[in-house]
């Protein structure tokens, strides 16, 4: 059995949350010996509400077709062990059945598509992943009540989140990077007046257009935007007013531009052009770099500045933000040593394991 497979077997044995469901382990590393090498095969074999663990691998696991409610976990999107190797999938497609209540956590994902107009996919929880984009539904009644928290969104061009007509989405405690310097690429598209965008850190590397403007939001209307930190590293950026938006409600947000003076946001209690004073932050590093620390220093204007009296950013609120993307309802390993990795059949394996019980255990 390979080391990465053994890690998830250990997690299986110490995790309290898995007792009521069958657990299916997927590993496409050569010679792994896991139950499945294909995630789709595990999905097809699983019963509703079963758990699927996907092992870290250099090999992409491809598209996933969600055909029932399931809990699908990776170890983390940037784990300490396995040399930072994660479980990568292409698109997770909610197009083939009612998979309401599914949970997706700890993976590296190209896209999540909640866009089928035949089946309901309500209450999907997407946490602690590295993601390119999430798409909602054209119907107001097919993909509501999604919770999108603790994720790292990294985008070069297309939209990170397209709410469309989906209702009551909560988008909180995520980090977003608009990596392209082009002024016209938005991150948020068609967020509506039932969408909550709160407690996020949003980093834009866009340069301003001829009017020193960029487009982060487009076709958004009435969205509640609270307790976020907006950081701009591009040249000639003084506002993010581009895009056909209406009635966006900015409350208790902070903006900071490294190379220009940023205009005041509309709304109330915003901290305009103010350094958030993170404990450790390098704007040149990725937002999921372990060298970053988004806690707010004492004395910062962002301290206790949220609508609830807590700090602005990802550590505001009750969500247990994890920079590396560990699933919050699983224990995670901090150290794993095999002392006798070459043994004969029937010989006990000697290992030392150090694990963090995590927030929900």
N, C-alpha and C positions, 0 to 999 in steps of 0.2 A: 504494500500500500504506500502510495506517495505521501510525502509530508503534508502537502496542502489538503489532501483528502482526509488524512488523520486529524488535521486541525478541526475540520467541520464535524468529524465523528466525536471529538472531544466536546465541542460546543453542543452537539446534540445531547450528550450525556449529562451536561451540567445546566442546560437551559430549562427552566421550570415551565415555560409557556408552551411547550410542545407536547404535553402529555395527552391532550385530548384529540390530537390530529395525527395522521400518518405523515411521516417525514420522508421526502424523496431527495436523494443526493445526486447531483449532476456534476460530472467532471470530464472534460474532453481532453485533458492532458494524456499523453500516450502512456498506456500501462497503468492507469489510475486504479482500476478495479472497482470503480463506483457503480451504483445501480444503473445509472444512465450516462451516456455521453451526449445526449441531445436534451435540451431543455423542453423542446416541444413534445418529445416522447414522454417526459415526466408529466407535463401538463395534461396530455391525453390520458395518461394512466391514473391521474390523481382524482380523488373525490372532492366535491366542494369543500372549501375551507382547509384543505390540506396545506402543508408547508413544503416548499421546494427550496433547497439550499443549492446555490450555484458556486462552484469552486473557482478561485482565482486561476487564470490561465492566460497564456500569450495568444490563445486562439479565440477568435470571436465566436459567440454562440448563435449568432444570426437573429432573425426576426422571431418574435414570440406572438402566437395567436392565443388571446385569452378567451377561453371557452367556458369558464366557470369562475366563481370567486375563489381566489387562492392567495396565499401569503408567499411571496417570492423574495428571497434574501441573498445578497452577496455579503462578503465579509466586511467591506467598506470600499469607498471609491478611491481612497488613498491610504491604505493600511500601513502600519509600522512593519509588519512581518511580510514575508514573501517578496522582499525588495520592492515593496509598494505595488506589487502586481494585484490587479483587481479582476472581477468578472465583467466582461464586456458583452453587451448585446446590441443589436441594431435597433429596430423599432419594436415597441410593445403595442400591439394592435388590439383594441377593444372593439372589434367589428363583427364578431362571429356568434355571440351569445350574450346573455346577461351575466356579467362578471362583477356586479355591484358589491362593494365592500372589500374588494381586493386591496392588498397592501404590497407595495414595491419598495424595497429599501436596500441600500448598500451596494448598488450596481453602478456601472458606467453604461449610459444609455444614449443612443442617438436620438430617438424621439418616442414620445408617448402619444397615441392617437385615440381620443375618446370621441370619435367622429361618426360612429354608425347611427343612422336614423331609424333603424328597425328595433334594436335592443336597448334596454336601459342599462346604464353603467354608472349608477349613482354611488356616492360615498367612497370613491376610490382614494386611497391614501398613498401619497408618493413622497417619501422622506429619505434624506441622507444619501442621495445619488449624485453622480455627475451626469448632467443632462445637457443636450443641445436644445431641444424644444418640446413643448407640450401643446397639443391642439385640442380645443373643445369641440362642441357640437353645434350644428346649425339650428337644432331644435331646442326650445326652452325646457323640454321635459325629458331629455334622454341622458344627460351626463352632469347632474347637479351635485352640489355639496362635496366637491373635491377638496382635499386638504393637501397642499403642496408646501412642505416645510423642510428646512435643514439641508436643502440641496445646493449644489454648486452648478450654476448655469454658465457655460462658456460658449460665447457666440462670435462667429466671424461676420456673418451677414444676415441670415434670415431671422425671423422673430423667435424669441425665447418662449413666450407664452402668447397664444392666440385663444382667448377665452371664447370667442364667437358669441353664441347666445346661451351658453351654459350659465346656470344660476348658482349663486351662493358659494362661489369659490373663495377659499381662504389661501392666500399666498403670503406666507410669513416665514421669517427667520432663515431666509435664503441669502446666498451671495450670488450676484450677477456680474458678469464681465462682458461689456460690449467691446470686443477686441479690435474690430476694424476701426480705422481712423476716418472712414467716410461719414460725413455728417448726416446722411439721409437714412441710415439703417436704424429701424426702431427695435426696441426690446419687447415692448408690450403693445399688443394689437387687439382691438375690440374688447378691452376690459369694459364691463358695464356697471350699472349702478348697484348691482348686488355683489360686486367683487370687493374684497378687502385686500389691500396691498400694504402690509405693515411689518415693521421690524426687520427689514431687509437692508443689506449693504449693496449698493449698485455702483459699479465702477465703469465709467465710460472713457475710452481712449480716443473718442472721436474728435476731429478738428472741426472748428466752426466753419460755416459757409461764409459768403461774402458779407452777411449781416451778423456774423459771430454767433450763429444759432446752430443747434443740433436737434435731432428728432429721436427722443427715447420712447415717447408714447405716440400712437397713431390710431385714429378711429375709436378712441376711448371716450366714454361718456358717464359722468356722475360717479366715477370710481372714488372710493375712500382710500386716501394715500396718507398713512400716518406712521410716525416713529421710525422712518427710514433715514439712512445716511447715503447721500449722493456725492460721489467723488469724480472729479473730471481731471484728466491728465493731458488732454489734447491742447492744441494751440488755438487761441482766439475763440474761446467758449465763454459766453456770458449768459446764455439762457438755453433752455430746452423747449422752446415754444413751437417748434415746427411740428406739423402733423395736424390732422383734422379732428381735434379733440374738443370736448365741450364739458363745462361744469365739473372739471376735476377738482377734488376737494383735498388740498394739501394742508395737513394739520400736524404740527410738531415734528417736522422733518428738518434735517440739516443738509446744507450744500457746502461743498468746498472745491474750488478750482485752483489747481497748482500754478497755472500760467496766466490767469486773468482774474478780474473781479466779477463774480457771478451776480446776476440780477436777483432781486428779491422774489421769492415765490409768492404766488397768490395764496390766500388762506390765512390762517392764524397760528401764532406761536411757533413759527418756523425760525430756525437759526440760519441766517443767510451768510454764505461765504465765511464759514467758521470751521477751523481745524477741529476735527472730532477728538484728537489726542488719544488715539488708540495706545494700548500698552506697548505694542510692537507692530509697526506697519511700514512696509516698503512698497510704494506704488508701482515699482517695476516688477515685483514678484507676482506670481499667480495668487488669487485669493484663497486657494486651497493649500498654499504652501504652509508647512508646519512652522515656518519662521514667523508667520503672521499671528498676532494676538489681538482680537477685536474687542477685548474688554476695554472699558473706558477708564482713563486715568482719573484719580481724584482731583477735583478742581476744574475738570473740563466743563465747557458749557453744555455738553451732551449728557452730563451726569444728571440723573433724575429728571430729565427734560421730556420724557414721554407723556402721552395722554394719561397714563396710569401712574405717573410719578416715578417710574423706573428709567434706567438709562436708554438712550436711543440705540438702535442697531440690533444685532442678532441675539444678544444676551438679554434683551428685554423680553418680558413675558414668561410664560411657563414652559416654553419649548426648550428641551435640553440640547442646545446647539453643539454639534461635533464637527470640528474643523476637518477631520479625516473621513467623516461620513460613516461612522459606525452605527448600525441599526440600534435604535434606543431600546428595543425590547429584547435584545440578545446580549449575553455576555460577550466580551471580546478579549482576545489574547494579547498580552503585553510581552510575554517571553515564552519561548518554546524550544527546549533543548532535548535532543535524543542522544543519550550517552553511549548506546551500543547499536548503531544504525546498521551494522552487518551482523546478522544472527542466523542461526540455523532454525529449522522448524521445531516448534515446541519450546523455544527459549524465551523467557519473559523479556519484554521490551522495557528498558529503563529510560524514563523520560521525566523532565521537570517542566511544569506548566505554571505560569503566572497569568491570571485572568482578572479582568475588571468586571464586576457584577453588573455594571451599567445602571442606568437610572431607574428602570422598571423592574429590577430583579432584587 
